[in-house]
Amino acid sequence: MTERRALYPEIEPYDQGMLEVGDGHQIYYEQVGNPDGKPVVVLHGGPGGGCVPTMRRFFNPEKYRIVLFDQRGAGCSLPHASEPEADLSTNTTWHLVADIERLREHLSIDKWQVFGGSWGSTLSLAYAEIHPTRVTELVLRGIFTLRRSELEWFYQEGASHLFPDVWEEYLAQIPEPERGDLIAAYNRQLFDPNPEVHVPAGVAWSVWETSTVKLFMDEADIAATRKDEKWSVAFARIENHYFTNGGWFEDGQLIRDAHKLANIPTAIVQGRYDVCTPPRTAWDLYAQLPHADFTMVPDAGHASTEPGIIDALVRATDKFAQQ
C-alpha cells in the first residue's frame, strides 16, 4: 500500500493585511510560502468558518505562494457576524466572488489556483464560473452546491437517521410546532437580538455540524465548539443566512453551469462516508467535468484533516505545482 502523504510543516505568514472591500467590510488576508511561487487562493468552509493555520499546509511552501483570507463576517474580518448589530445584507455569494477578485488585483496576481472544501468548493465553483480565465486549476473537496435537496438532507431529514443521538440536541432547540422547516426556525432564533435566544441556537447549530463532520466523532472539537460561543454564533448566523437564501443561486445552478470549467484542470476529492455533503453531489459534478481527477476516499467523512483526505489533497496540489 502506498504511504499516505501528510501535511507540510507548520508555517507562518510572510505578509498579513486588511483589505477594504466596500459595504463597511474589511477582510483579513495572509500570504505564506514562496512570494515568487505559483499563486493559490484558499477558500474556507462554512460559510463563516474562517481560516485556520492547518489550511496553509496543503501546499509545498517552496513552490506555492499561498493566499488565505477570512470571508465577510468570519475569522479576523470586520465586522464580525457575532456582533449584535451585524448586518448580513451585504454578505452574499456574489459579494464574496467580488471580494476574491479585489484581493487578486490587490496582490497583483494574474491567475491563481483555487482551492476550497465544503462551502469553499461552492465558492470556488461560483468564482470560477464567473472568472474562468483567472483560474489555473481547481482543487475541490467535499462538494457542496446548496441545492435544496442537499440542505434538507443535513438540516431537515436524512443525516438525522445516521446520528439520531446528536440530532436530539439540534432538534430540541426548536419548538415542536416549528419543526417543519428547521432552517427557517433556526433563522428566527439566530437573529433574535436577545443573547439568551441566539447564543444557545448558535451553539446547537454548530455542535450538530461539528459532531458529524468526521468519520469518527472528535469529542475535543465538539467541546471546543460548545465553549466558543462567539465563533458558534457567527458561524451559525452566516451559514443559516446563506442557506435561507439558497446561496443566491437557482437550484442546481453550479452543476448546470460547470461546462464553463471544461478547460480548467480540476481535482475532486470526496469522502465516501461524508454525511455533511454526501458523495452524490460530487458525482453529479464529475458527470459535468469528466476531465477531472476524481478521488473517492474510502475511509473518510467530510473533514479536510482526515488522513485520506489530506493525502488526496496534497497529491493534487503537488501535481499542479508542476504545471
C-alpha positions, 0 to 999 in steps of 0.5 A: 500500500502506498504511504499516505502523504501528510501535511507540510510543516507548520508555517507562518505568514510572510505578509498579513493585511486588511483589505477594504472591500466596500459595504463597511467590510474589511477582510483579513488576508495572509500570504505564506510560502514562496512570494515568487511561487505559483499563486493559490487562493484558499477558500474556507468552509462554512460559510463563516468558518474562517481560516485556520493555520492547518489550511496553509499546509496543503501546499509545498511552501517552496513552490506555492505562494499561498493566499488565505483570507477570512470571508465577510463576517468570519475569522479576523474580518470586520465586522464580525457576524457575532456582533449584535448589530451585524448586518448580513445584507451585504454578505452574499455569494456574489459579494464574496466572488467580488471580494476574491477578485479585489484581493487578486488585483490587490496582490497583483496576481494574474491567475491563481489556483483555487482551492476550497472544501465544503462551502469553499468548493461552492465558492470556488465553483461560483468564482470560477464560473464567473472568472474562468480565465483567472483560474489555473486549476481547481482543487475541490473537496467535499462538494457542496452546491446548496441545492435544496435537496442537499440542505434538507438532507443535513438540516431537515431529514436524512443525516438525522437517521445516521446520528439520531443521538446528536440530532436530539440536541439540534432538534430540541432547540426548536419548538415542536410546532416549528419543526417543519422547516428547521432552517427557517426556525433556526433563522428566527432564533439566530437573529433574535437580538436577545443573547439568551435566544441566539447564543444557545441556537448558535451553539446547537447549530454548530455542535450538530455540524461539528459532531458529524463532520468526521468519520469518527466523532472528535469529542475535543472539537465538539467541546471546543465548539460548545465553549466558543460561543462567539465563533458558534454564533457567527458561524451559525448566523452566516451559514443559516443566512446563506442557506435561507437564501439558497446561496443566491443561486437557482437550484442546481445552478453550479452543476448546470453551469460547470461546462464553463470549467471544461478547460480548467484542470480540476481535482475532486476529492470526496469522502465516501462516508461524508454525511455533511455533503454526501458523495452524490453531489460530487458525482453529479459534478464529475458527470459535468467535468469528466476531465477531472481527477476524481478521488473517492476516499474510502475511509473518510467523512467530510473533514479536510484533516482526515488522513485520506483526505489530506493525502488526496489533497496534497497529491493534487496540489503537488501535481499542479505545482508542476504545471 
